[in-house]
Amino acid sequence: MTVLTTSAEQLAARPTSRTAGFRVELLRDWQQAVTRWHDISPSTPFQHPQWYDAWYRAFADAEGIAPLIAVVTDASTGEPVVLLPLIRRRQNNIATVEFADLDLTDYNAPIVGCAAPRDAKAARALWRSLLSALRRMPEKADLIRLRKIPVDLDGKPNPIALLGAGGPCSLNGNLVTTGEDYDGWRYTLEKTVRKELERSWRVFTRDPAASFAIITDTSEALRILSTTEAQQGTRMQSLGMNYILNDETCAAFYRNLIRDGVRNGYALVSALTAGDEVVATLLGIRTGSRYVMIRISNAGEKWSNCSPGRLIIERTMAALHRDGVREFDFSVGNYAYKRRFGVTRLPLIDVSAALSWRGWPYTLRDRMVRAVRNYPRLDGWLKRTLGKPLSHEEN
């Protein structure tokens, strides 16, 4: 049975679907969804409520984008099942439901409640309930496309992965687990890498004003972010790459994140400085013993002899290890510097489904692309034929 209810607090009618024991509410306000959910235990640092609060505040009024948060509960008990932080985006006359991401959220996943499915049958019933609610929205959507989904959520099964309907994503995570002995982990690195890091620190500290710090003052962290923006912008321009992180909306998101997250240790800004000069910056997010790096920059050629990018990563890792971090996530993108730190690749999946006849061609295309990814040689040949880059790698 599907019931449509209307709330004056919402921008439009709120579809509510009860199918196979699940109740789906589609909300337009993130804070209202958080209030309904009561307690959020993030499965990755990206599922932290502060991440989505900063994201929705920045993008809520962006053209063509509408917040759409699915709150799913057990229809009988009211227990939380999953919370899906989604948006409805319109492009080229196609309305797509997707995660609140826009290339900023590296791992997309539901926020899992105590009544979340633990097997494929229950997961498929949940999926049918969600699709039913989406198809009955007053603002029609044509396609649901969910990308960059971890298979495992902090030791719990991901209900979306249980569907068995997904396929390999073109991106993967990159994780380093150090264990309790940080020096022991360092000695697992190739000798050349380890010696280069030691040499870089010696070269950097020849300057008597050289220092490393994790910034705990919000105003100073925002100042460092301005330097990150400038340094990254210069770097991307020199490479001739399309760079979106400094546009008005993305910049607002990162400022929201730092303004609200530095004081409680969720957002971490670290910097290498030499007097008043900022040599390198690193922005990351932390929950418990896991830290994810999300933006990195350096001052360029002037300091290249001390490899400031790799140096700030290692200094940050050492400092955070002393504070209890044991998992260092280098996020998506298989860059060469990540391999030097001995990362383990984490598989991610993509899932899509048509919500109207307009969405079927896109769903079929997605399925074909995912199928081809199961054959790396064929995938590589097609990319070369089409003139597409083989990977997100950079020396």
Secondary structure by P-SEA (a helix, b strand, c coil): cbbbbbbcccccbbbbbbcccbbbbbbccaaaaaaaacccccccccccaaaaaaaaaaccccccbbbbbbbbcccccccccbbbbbbbbbcccbbbbbcccccccccccccccccccccaaaaaaaaaaaaaaaaaccccccbbbbccccccccccccccccccccccccbbbbbbbbcccaaaaaaaccaaaaaaaaaaaaaaaccccccccccccaaaaaaaaaaaaaaaaaaaaaaccccccccaaaaaaaaaaaacccccccbbbbbccccccccccccccccccbbbbcccccccccccccaaaaaaaaaaaaaaaaacccbbbccccccaaaaaabbbbbbbbbbbbbccccaaaaaaaaaaaaaaaacaaaaaaaaaaaccccccccc
